[in-house]
Amino acid sequence: MSDYELPSVNLTPEELTYLQDHLNAERAQWFNYYEDCLENGRLNGAEVAHKHYEMMKSLRDIVYHMNGRDTLASGNHDQRWWDQRHDY
């Protein structure tokens, strides 16, 4: 592989589920920290926490869509009609 090629990503369903759960937990922790900063008047900390929260949320959504999982569905396999697998 050259410096200009990207490796192909072939994750197992178990690996995707692990990443999804990990990113979801990180997102929740940053949100809780953000709320805590707001309640205690630490606005600089809240700003940083909100940036991290948004990044974790964005990454989580990307990983969820890698296997067609709906980020708002109630279970692992639930999908809405518009959130089915695509070739992206």
N, C-alpha and C positions, 0 to 999 in steps of 0.2 A: 504494500500500500504506500502511495506517495504522500507527501505533505499536503497535497491538494485534494485528496479523496477523503470522504467521510465514511466511517464504518457503517454498515447496515445495522439497524436496530431490530433485533429479534428477541423480544422479551416473552417469557412464558406467562400464562395467566396468573400464576402464583406471584411472579415478580411484579407484574403490573398491580395486582391487588395490594402487595406490600407497599409499593411506592405510593399508591393512592391513599392508603391508610396513614402512612407516615406523613405525607404532605397535608392531609386533612388534619392530623393532630397538630402539626406545626402551625397551620393556619389558625386553629382554635386557640393555641397558646398565645400567639401574637395578638389575636383579637382580645383575649382576656387581659393581657398586659397593657394593651392600648386603652381599654376601658379603665383599668386601674390607674394609669397615668392621668387620664382625664379627671377621675374622681379626686385624685390627690393634687391636682394643679400642676403636674409636671408636663407642661405643654411641649417642651423639646423632646422628651422621651416619647410622648404620644405621637409626635410627628414621625419619628424614626420607626416606632412600632407599627404605625399605619402603613408606611412604605413596605416594611417586611410582610405585613399581613396581605397587602395587595399582591406582592410578588409570590407568596405561597399560594394564594388563591388562583393566580394565573397559571402557575406551574401545575397545581392540582387539576385544574380544568383541562390542560393540555394532556396530562397523563390519563385522565378519565376518558377522554375522547380517543385515545390511541387504541382502545379495544371496544369502542362503541358504547361505553357506559355513560349513562345520563347523570350529570352531577346533581340534579334535583330529584332523581327517582328515589323511591323509598328502599329499594333493595339492590343487590349486586346486578341482577339481570333485567331489571325493569328499564324500559326505554319508551320514550314517546315516539310517535310516528316520524317526527322531523329530526330525531336524534339517532337515526340508525347508522350503521357503519358506512363510511364514505372512503374514497381513496385519497385521503390527505394525511 
